[in-house]
Amino acid sequence: MSTRPSLEIAVRASAVLGEGPTWDPAAQRLIWVDILSSRVHTYDPATGRRTTLGTEQHVGAAKPRAGGGLVVNLRDGIGVYGADGGFDWLLREAVPGRRGNDAAVAPDGSLWAGTMRYDEGVGGGTLSRIGSDGSHAEFLPEVTVSNGIGWSPDGRLMYYIDTPTRRIDVFDVEDPDGPAVSARRPFAEVEEGAGFPDGLCVDADGAVWVALWDGAAIRRYAPDGTLDRVVELPFPRPTACAFGGADLTDLYLTSARVGLGASAPPLAGSLLVIPGAGQGLAQPAFGG
């Protein structure tokens, strides 16, 4: 069950809090962020080309837009960059001491975006749905560290992580073309001492891959919630994972150096990749 795969360096970096890897199929590139450095990075594995976009606020996530550009989950709300690089606020909702964290695009093209307090105060975060028309609905009002979000291959299940609970939860999606989800229940639980669940992705088999903060590992849970693979890593704080590459078979991992000080391993903060780790799902772009 436990493996040490062929881990390659995609981008050697010293990200303070690398997060949110997302494959952009239109541009054939990997998008990821360094939250606390207020930077959005891209990486083209075919050419090695890299870009960096500085944002005016801490950026929890960046996802491609259907018409080009990016949607970003910032400290004070949701912003959009056009294909020409111009910026506009889609939703501005500044709350002192709070920032945007992980986000994901649903099969219907909406953005599900989480927030958290900088001090990680209990119940100080939220999970909201932002429609492609800019509509906003708060779905979970009292979460602590809103993190991984993903959907099953058929769009009928939504997975979600509030990190301190140590759980991956699952909801029923009542209509894959609409916003309604219900029946929250535990899908899997990370035992004490194994780290905390952070970002996640779902593969083509319906299995859920989860990065374990302070666990130095990525786990794969089968569709029934049983643990079937543990990928050991040479750094303690992997943050999220996503399948990418032309065939969506390479698993990209972001990582963090924050809080590690001088003891941070050399690869902490880099973007890593495990070639041929599995078969991923194409991710939709934000419709707004």
N, C-alpha and C positions, 0 to 999 in steps of 0.2 A: 504493500500500500504506500509506503514511504519511498520517495525516489529523489535522486539528485540529477536532474536532467542537464542537457547541454544548454547552458545559460550563456547568452551572448550579449555584449554591450551594443545597444543600438545608438545611444547618445551618452557619452561619458559626461556627467554633469555633477554639480553639487547643489541640487535643488534643496531648499530649506524644507519645503513641504510639497514634493511632487505628487500630483493627483490626476484623476480623471482621464486616463487614456481612452481615446475614441478614434476609431478608424473612419476616415472620410472617403467613402467609395468613389465619389465624383472626382475628387482630386488625387485619389490614391496616395493618401498621406495619413500619418498618425498625428492627432492633436492631443496635447496634454498641457497641464498648467503647473506652475509653482505658485501656490496660493499666497504665501506670505511674502513672496518677492514681486507679486502683482505682474506676473508674466504669463502669456500664452505662447506655447512653443508648438512648432510643427516639424515633422520629420518625414522625408520621402525616402523609404528604404531602397528604391530602385536607383536613385541618383545620389543619395546621401545628403541632399539639400536640406538645410534647416533654416527656419525663420523664428524670430521672436517678436512678439507684440507686447509692449508695455501698457498696462491698464492703469487708470488713475486710482483704483481701489483694489483691495485684495479680491482675487478672483477664484471662486470655488470650483467652477466648471466652465468649459467652453465646448459648444456643440455646433456642427455645421447647420446652415440654413438652406432650405430648398432653393432659394433664389440666389445663393451665393452669400458669402460672409459668415458671421458667427453670431450665436446667441450666447451671452455670458451671464453667470450667476455671481453678481458682485456683492460688495458689503451692503450697499443700500438698495438692492433690488436687481431687476433683470434688465440688461441692456442688449442692444443689437448693433453689430458692425455690418455695414453694407459691403458689397463686393468691391466698392471703391475705397473702403477703409473708413468711411464716415460713421460716426457714432450717434445713437439716439437711445434714450431711455424708453423701454417698453412698459416697465412697472417700477416706480420709485417708491420705496417704503422703508425709509431709514428708521432703525430702532437702535438707540445707543447701546453699545456693548455687544451687538449682534452682527453676524456676517453670513453671506451665502456659503454653502458647502457643496456637497455632491449634487448632481442633477443628471437626468436622463430623458431621452425623447421616446415617447410612447408610440405604439404602432399607428395611432391616429394623427401623429405629427405634433401632439402637444408636448410641452416641457413640464416635467415633474421636478421641482427644485426644492432643496432643503436648506434650512438655516440652522445656526447654532450660536450660542453665546461664546465669546472669546474665553470666558472663565469656565466654560462647560457647565454652567449652572443647570441643575435638574429642571427639565420642563421648559427651558428657555428658548427652544427652537421650534420649527414648524416644518411641515411638508405641504407644498401647494402645487396646484396644477395651473399652468399658464397656457391658454388656448392659442391656436395659431392666429386668432382674431384679436389677441391681446387680453382676452377675458382672464380673470383671476379668481380662483376659489381655493381657500385654505382647507386642506383635507385633514391633516393631523395638527392640532394646535399646541400640543405639549410634548414634544420630543426633546431629547437632550443633545445628541450629536447625530443629526440626520445624515445618513451615509448611503450605502449601495442601493440602487434601484435597477430592476430589470424585469423582462417579460418572457414568458414561455414561448416556444416556437409558434404555437397557435394563437398567441395573444390572450389566452383565457386565464392566465395566472400572472400576478404581479408580485415580485419579491422585493423586500424592503428590510433595511437594517437601521436600527437606532443603536449605535455601537455599545454603550454601556450595558445594555440588556444582555449582551453576549448571544443574541438570537438572530437568525435569519427568519423573518416572518413572511407569510404568503397570504395574498388576498385573491378572491375570485373577481375576475373582470366580467361584469355583467354584459358589456357590449364592447368588443374590441375597437369599434369605430366611435366610441363615446367615452365620457369621463367616469362612469359609475363603477366603483369597486366596493367590495364588501367582504364580510366573513374573515376578518383577520385572525390568523392562527399561527402557532410556531411551525416552522418548516424544519429547522435544525438548530442545535444549540452548541456553542463552543464551550468546552469545559474550562473551569478555572485553571490557570497556569499555562494555557495554550495560546494566549493572546486574545485580542479583541477583533471581531469582524469589522471590516472597513468597506472597501469598494467591492463590487461583484460584477460578474457577467454571466450570461447564460449561453450554452453552446447548442449546436443543432440537435443534439440528443435530448435536450431539455435538462441537462445537468447544470448545476450552479457552481461557479468557481468564485471563491472568496479569498481576499487578501487578509492576512492576520497581522494586525498591528501589534508589535511586541511579541509576535509569535514566530517570526523568521520563516514564514511558510505561506503557500497558497494551498487551499483545500478545494477538492471537487466533490460535491454532493450529488448523488444520483437523484433522478426525479422523485423518488419516494422519500428523500431526505436522509438516506444512509450515506455515510462517509465512504468513498471508494478510492480516493487518492490524496496523498499529501506530498506536495512538492517542497522540499527543503531549500532554503535560500541562505546566501552568505551575508545577510544583513538583517537586522531585527525588525525594521519598520517598512515592509511592503505596504502600499496604500490602496492599490486598485489594479485591475487587470482587464484586458480587452483583446479580443481576437482581431487580427489585421493581416495585411499582406494581400496580394492579388487573389489568392484562393481562400482567404480568411482562415488559415491553418496555423498561423504564428501567434503565440500568446505574448502580448506586451505587458510589462509590469512597471508601474511607477513606484518610487520609494522616497523616503524622507530622511533628513539628517537632524531635524529639529529635536532638541532635547538630548542629543547624544554626545555633544561636546567633543573633546579630543579623542574619545573612544570610538567615534564613528568609523565603521569599516570603509575601505576605499570605494566600494561601489554604492554606498548609501547616497541617495540623491540622484542616481543615474536612471536612465530609461533602459530597461533590459528587455530581452526577447527570448522566448523558448521556441525555436523553430519546430513546426510540425507537432505542436502539443495537442491538437484536436481540430474539430471543425466548428467554426464560429457561425454566427448569424449576421446577415447584413443589417446594419442599424439605420433606421430612418432619419432623415434630416428634419429639423424644426420647420414647421409649416409657416411660421410668421416672418 
